[in-house]
């Protein structure tokens, strides 16, 4: 479930959602720029996307314990790459709202997020 009450990400009924913060962060990152702006309306979209990913990655130890499973080395390496893509000084052009449409790091982050989402384990 998305933390915004008016938005919900729906997963199949028979699947227990493991790694919910990570799934939500990757789902938001995987959206096209206009969809990202709509999903995070009223927020600093670039900042929020990066912060949500940072929080999700920081919570992986707890999420792994709760899920009773681990992430593959490939997934962990891709998450590290994704985090590195979204690491830039505050004055960097990466943080401009318009950069969602034109900055190569955001395009690569979207592609990587789309590739990662189906690789997350489902438990239940």
N, C-alpha and C positions, 0 to 999 in steps of 0.2 A: 504494500500500500504506500502510496506517495504520502509524504508528510503534510501535504497541502490537502485539506479536507475536500476541496471541490475537484480534486484530480485523483484518480486511482489507476494504478497499473494492474491489469488483470492477467493472472497466470492461470493455467489450466487447473481445474478443481482437484484433480487427483495428484497434483504435485505439491509437496511441501516446499515452500520457498526457503531455501538456505541462502545465507549471505545477503539478507535483504538490503542493507545499506549499500553494499557493493553493486547489487543488481540495479538499484534505483539510480545510483551515480552513473553507472555505465549506460543505462537506458537514456538518461538525460543527455549524456555526452553523445550518444548515437543519433540523436535527433538532428534534423536539418536546422540551420540557423534560425529561421523564422519560427519553427516549432519550439526551439529552445527559448526564444524570447517569450512566446506565449506561455510555455510551461512555467517560466520563472518571472512572469510579469510583475513589475514593481520592484525587482531586485537588480543588483548589479550582476547581470547574467554571467559574464566571464568569471567574476570573482566567485559567484555561487557554485558554478560548475567545478571549478578547481577545489574549492573548500569541501564540497560534498565528496569528491574523489579522495581528497586527503583524509577526511574523517573516516571514510569507508576503509581505506587502506590501513589506517591506524587501528581500526577495530577488528582486523582480520584474525588476530590471535583468539579473541573472544568468540568471533563468529565461527571459527574453525572448531573450537571446543563445543559450541552449541550445536553445530551441524553434525559433529561426530565424524567429520571427514576432512581431508586436506585438499588444497589446490595443487594442481600439477606444477612442476617446475616451469613448464612453458607459460602457464597462466601467470605465475608469480613474476617471471621475467618480463612478460608483456605489460603487467601492471606497473612494474618499475619503469619501463620505457614510457608508458602513458603518464606516469607521475612526472618523469623528467621532462616530457614535452610541455607540461603545464607549469613548469618552474621557471619563473622569470622575475627580474626585479620589478618593483611597482611602477616604474616609469616606462617599462617596455610596452611597445605597441600591441603586444598580445592581450593586454587588458582593456583595450578600447572595444566598445560594443560593436563597432563596424568590423573589427578584426575577425569576428565569428564567420563573416562571409569571405574574407580574403586572406587571412593569415594561414600559411601552410601547416602550422602546428595544430590549429583547430581542425583542419581537414583531415590530417593524419590521426588526430585524437578520435574523430567520429568514426573513421574506418577501423581503427584498432578496437574501439568499444563495440562496434558491430560484430567484429570477429570474436571478441572475448565473451560476449553474453551467452552464446550457446555452449561455450566450453565450461561454464560454471556447473559444478555438480548439483544434481537434484537428489535430495534425500527424502525418505518417507516410506 
